[in-house]
């Protein structure tokens, strides 16, 4: 079987700040060119903590989203700082974009795709089987509420590969492998592009 890849192109820091500038325009152009070249499935905007829930920032996010193509893409926003998941989900619904959340703690909001990120933060340096089972439940619960039926889980721990395999096994046991997209998980790399690989193209 020929390996298949799906790409996520991440907005540069100036685009993520949402402030118009020459650097913003250059990064946005590079992002769109990369998306076109790779036929990327997902475009991700991870805003910094100083992008707050105020109206100014909501309007700026909307303007950036309006400049991104939607024909065959899913736009995902990853807020940080003062945003509550409920407020971010409400704005995401209004803008028709996905919202990245931590599926070990929160339900993944509805949108074009379900998108979660597991970080090694604070006392959490690794995820147990019990914690990954909760992640799987949140991923499966999100599927009926997404437009595409696709889910992405990014694992950013020292044992990311092992934890991704465990999560994939839990999802398969729940019948997730038959849905088409849940049997494949992201192993993040130090790159502005995230790659999702088929089961056969697995790194040991």
Secondary structure, 3 states (H helix, E strand, C coil): CCCCEEEEEECCHHHHCCCCCHHHHHHHHHHHHHHHHHCCCEEEEECCCCCCCCHHHHHHHHHHHHCCCCCCCEEEEECCCCCCHHHHHHHHHHHCCEECECCCCCCCCCECCEEEEEECCCCCCCCCHHHHHHHHHHHHHHHCCECCCCEEEEEECCCHHHHHHHHHHHHHHCCHHHHCCCCCCEECCCCCEEEEECCCCCCC
